[in-house]
Structures are given as structure tokens and as C-alpha cells.
Amino acid sequence: MMKYIKNDNTEVISYTPDERNAALNVSLTALAASLGYTPIRAGRHHYLKEMDSLVIYDDRSWNRWSGKGNRTGGTQIDFMLEYGGAATVPEAIMKLLEFTGQGLETAPVVERSKTVNDGYSMILPPKNDNFKRLYAYLMQTRGLSQEVVSDFVHRRLIYEDAVHHNIVYCGRDPEGNIRYAGMRGTADIYGKTFKMDVPGNNKNYGVNIVNVQSDQLKVFESVIDCMSYIDMYKDNFSNKLVLGMVSDNPLVQFLKDYSHIRGITFCLDNDEAAQTALYGRKVDGKIEKEGLLDKYCGQGYSVNVDVPEYGKDFNEMLLHRKEKEMPRRRSSGHR
């Protein structure tokens, strides 16, 4: 990718022939599925459940026989311009390259990273040469936008591992070193989801986004909930921290590392474990476990709670919102 400035000071992005060819090799059925459509095979071709007049040929070209829309067929680039929210050809190519994980500033292939406090080595999974399954899972299954997924990839907070295609979450210290890493599968096997920490990680750290211009911190249990929250509320300003659990060890470390925080909003799950963590537990009128609200309010922070309006967590809330929006999208000319 090349950037240059025209005489009128507008920025222009151009792509190499190899990058354009890579964009034109993206699977159209996978791309359509990631955008919320349902490809259905019919002989040698596919059509979309939501638009049965649109046919995908050889997984690389398409045509819409109804004649509706600004574009009625073409390549993956045309598909992104018509259905993927791209306004220009360079933006369409950028989105296609992001879908494959190419052309992004992604997490480097780190063979060995040592945690500072305990002396154990943490060996990170090798990075895959593309992030197709990561994008497909987070967008198609979890309902996240391409913009949010790409932002987390750009920040080197997530990547796809080359061996099992798990999503690897990276928690970094103020110097940018990876101190915590967790993995999550991109496919459910027999109804079970694969989750585990990378051996040797330091649980005093969590996945985080730091903005010194804001003194507000939003705290989440999982990375996907954090991404869902950003997607729904367009909150790209506040600091973010993912605990990976309901224990507050990463929060203690984060507040040590970043002294600019004045307010904390807990965006935890809407379940019993989170409620106990937030409000504590009393037995016979005596406090058996102090809650996070009292603990951090007592330390002088302004403390709030943000609970999902629907479901157990913010990703369930996001999926619920998208499901409610589907009839509106279909009635606006996409059938």
C-alpha cells in the first residue's frame, strides 16, 4: 500500500498489483457470510438466502438478476462497494485485505516472551499468515463489525494462531511487552468452546487499551464483550481493561501502571458471579467478601456499573440488537 498527498492536500491510497490480486482472490461466500448473509449451495453455484436473485459463481464473481441496486454484479470489490459499506475502490480493497489479515500491522511472531515477575517463559503460538477464521468467527458468529475487529488487530491485541486457528488475546505492559496471552477457539466442538491461557502468562495483566487523554476506565470480563461494547456505543475514547475473570488482579496492576485514571465503570456479566464480585457477600450480616464497588470507591475512585440491557453479557446484547435490525435491513431493498 502506498500513500501520497495530492496538490489539494487530500490523501490518496493506492495498492500494488499483488495487493489487488489478493483482494480478488477472497472467497465471496466467506465474505458474504461475514457480512451477515447466508450462502446456500445450488449445484455449482451459491445464492444468498436473504437475496435469492443474487448468484455467486466460482466463489469469485456474482450477479444479481433482479437488477436492483447500484451494482448488479462483478468482483469482490464490487460486492464490497454494494453491500460491504465501502465508498471507494481503495476502501473496498483495504476491507478485503483486512478480511484476509494481509497488509495489517499485526502481532509479530514471537517465539519466546518472558514474564517479568515470576521468571517463567511464555511461548506464544505462531501467527497465521492470514486471519480469515478470526474475522469469520468474530463477524459472523459474534456479530462484530469489521471496523472493530480490524482495530483490535491493528492494535496487536488479537491475532490468529497458525496451528489451531485459535484467536490469541494479548495483554501488554506500558512498554508494549506481552505479559498475558489467552486463547479462544474459532469453532465449537460438540457444543463446547475451547478456552485456555497460554502457559507461563502473568495474570496480573489483562488486554487493555490506554488513552491518556481520558481519565475514565471501562472494565470487562472478556475481550469479545469489550469489542461488543465499543461496537454498540462507539466508545473509542475511554480506557479499556479486560480482566479475563472476575478477580481484579489486572485492575490493581493497571491502576499502578496508569495513574491518570479517576473513574471506573464495571461492565461485567449479568450473572451471579459478577454480582458477588461487584457487591460482595454477607453472611449473617457480616461482610465475608468485599465487593469491587466498595473497594475502589474507598480508594477515591468514582465508581459506576454498566449492565447489559439484554442477555448475560454485552455480546448477547449486540447479537440481540442485530437480530432485531434484520427485518428492517431486509425491508429496505435487500431482497
N, C-alpha and C positions, 0 to 999 in steps of 0.2 A: 504494500500500500504506500502511495506517495501523496503528500500534501503540499500544495503551493498556494500562494496568495495572488489573486488577480489584481489588475490595476485599480479596481474599485474597492480593494481591501476585503473582498469576500474570499472565504477559504474554499478551495476545491480539492476534492479527494479523487484520485484515480487509482485504478487497480492494474496489476500486471496481467498478461495473458494467462499465466498459470493460475492466478487467483480467480480470474473469471471462469476458467475451465473447471476449477474446483467447485465453484458455486453451481455450475451447470451439471455437476455430477451428483448433486444432493438428491436423495430419494424423495420423490414427490409424495408418495404415500406416507412416508415417515414425517415429512414436513406438514402435510395436511393434518395428520393425526396430532402433531404437536400444537397446531392452531385450534384444536377442538373439534375437528371433523372426524367422521368415521368412514374410512375407506373400506369398500366391500368388493371382493373379487368377483368378476363375471367373465369367465373364460380366460382370455389372455390379458384382459384389461381390468381396471378398477373404476367404480363410480363412488360418489360420496352419498352416504345415507341422507345427509341434510340437503344435498343438491343432486338429485339423480340425473339431471341433464348434463352434469359435468363428468367427463370421462378422462381418466388418466391412462396414457399409452406408454408402454415400456418403462414406466416409472420415471420418465424424464420429460414428457410433454403432456399437454392437456388441451381439451377443447370443451366449451360449453355450448351445447347445441341449441339451447333456448334463445341464445343471442342476447341475454340480459347482461348488464354490467358494462363498464367502460372497456374492458378487455375480455374477449371471448375465447382466448386460448393463447398458447405459446409455451415458453420455457418456465423454469423455476423462478426466474427473475420477474416474468410477467405475473406469475402466481402471487409473489410477494407484493407486487405493486397493486394487485387487485384485492387480495384477501389478507395479506400479512402486515398491513399498516405502513408499508414503505412508500415514501413520497417521490423518491427519485431512484434512478437505476443504481447509482453508487450506494445509496442506503439499502437497496434490495440486496446487492452483492454483499455488503457488510453484514446484514442479518443472516444471509445464507452461510457465510464463512463463520459467523459466531455459532450458528447451529451445529456446525461440524467441529467447532473448537479450534479452527485454524485462524491464524492471524491475531490471536489474542495474547495478551501478556499474562500467561498462566503460571501456575505454581511450578517452579523448576523441579527437575528430577533430582531429589535429594536422596542420596544413598544412606546417609547416616547423620542424624542430628541428635546431639546430647542435651538432655535436660540439665539445667544448671545446679539445682539444689540436691538431687539425690545421686548423681553420678552415673545413672543408668543410661544406656544408649537407646535411642528410639529410631528404629529403621522404618522410614516411610515407604508405603507402596509406590512402585514406579508409576509415573504419569503416562496415561494413554496418549497416542498420537492424535486422537480426536475425542470429542466429548459428546458423541451422538446419544449414547444411552443416558448420560447425565441430563442433557437437555430434554430428551423424550420423556424421561421419568418425571422430572420436576415440572415440565409444562403440561404434559398430557395427563399424568396421574395425579399430580399435586395442584394443578391449576394455576401455576405461577406464570407471570408474564416473561417473555424473552428478555425484556429490559432488566428486570430484577435479577434473573439468573445470570445474564451477561455481566451485570455489575459485580456480583459476588465472584464470578470467575476473574474479572479484571482486577479485583482487589486481592486475588490469590487466597481467597478464603475457602474455596472449594475446587476440587478437580476430580477427574475420573481416573481410577487406577487401571493399569494395563492388564492385570491378571484376571481379576474377577469383575471388573467394571463397576465396582462399588464407588459411591461418592465419598471422597475423603474431605473431612472438615478440618480446617487448620486454625488453631488459636495461637496468636503471636504475642510476644512481649513488646515493650516500647521500642526495642532495637530492630524489630521485624523478624526475630528468630522464631521458628515454630517450636512452641513448648508443649502444645497439646494437639493431638490428632485423633479423630474418631472416624468410624466408617459406617456407612449405611448402604444396604443393598438396593439395587435399582429394579429388582424383581422379587415378588413374594413367592416363596416356595411352600406349597402345601398350606397356604394361608398364613404362613409365618414370615415375619420381616427380619432380615439379618441386620443386627446392630452390634458393634463392639468398639472398644477403644483400641488404638494402636498400642501394643505393649511398650512400656517404658515412658509413656507420656506423663506429664505433670498436671494433675487435676486441680492445681491452684490457678490454672489459666483456662480461659474459655475463648471461643470465637468472638471477636469483637470488632467494632467499627468506632473509631475515635474521631471526634470533631472538637477541637479546642475552642471553636467559636461558640459552642453551646455548652451550658453547664447542666444540661438535663441528660439523664441516663435511663434508657428503657432496658429492662431485664427480662429475658425469655428462658424457657426451658430447652427449646430445640431450635436448630438453625432454620428448619422449614417454617416454624411458627414466626420467627423473626422476619423471614423473607415474605411470608404471607401478610404480616402486619404492614411492612413497607409497601407492598403491592396495593393494599386496600386504602391505607391512609396517606400514601405518597409522602411518608416521613423520611426525607433524605437529609435531615438536619441534626437530629438528636444523636447522642452517643448510643451505641447498642452493645449489649453483652449477652451471650448465650451461656447459661450455666451448664447445660447438658445433664441436669439433675435438679433436685430442689434444695440441695445443700448449697450454702453461699460461699464456699471457699474461693471460687473465681471472682466473686464480687468483692471479697475482702482484698484480694490481690489487685484487682482493677482500681479500687479506690486508693490503694497505696501508690500505684503507678501513675495515676492521673488525679492530681489534687484539684483540678478545676471543677469537679462535679459538685453541684449544690442540691439537685433534686433527683430522686429515684422513683421511677414508676415500674412496679412489678406487673409484668404481662404474662403471668403463669397460666397453667391449665385450669380449667374449671372442674376440678375434681377434689376428692378428699385429701389427697397427699399435699396438693398445693395449698388448700385451705389451712391445713395444720401448719405448714411451713410459714404461711403468712401471719396467721393469727395465734399460733401457739396452741398449747394443750394444757388444760387444767384438770386436776384430779382432786376431788373433794375440796374444791375451792382454792387449791394451791397450784401455782404455776409449775408444771412439770417440764414444759419446754417453752422457751421464749420464742415469740413469733418475730419474723423479719421486720414487720412494721414497727413494733415497739423497739427492736434493737437499733434500727437505723434512724428512727425518729429521735431516740435517746442520744445518738451521736451527732445530732444537729442537722440532719438532712431533712429536706421537705420530701415526704413520702406519700405516694399515691398507688392505687391499684387500678388496672385496666383489665376488665374481664370480657372475654368474647361474648358477643350478643347472641350467638347461636353455637351449639355444639360444645365439645370438650375443650377445643383449642382454637387458635386463630386460623389454622389451615382448614379445619372443618367449617369455620365461618366463611372463609374465602370460597370454598367449594360450594357451599350453600348459596352464596350470592351469585356465583356464576351459573348455577343451575336455574335460579330464578330469572336470570337475564336471558337464558337461551330462547324462550318463546319470543321475546322482543327482537332478538337478533334475527330469528327465522322470519318474522313478520315484516322485517324491514327490507325485503327484497333479495334474500339469500337463497330462497327456494326456487 
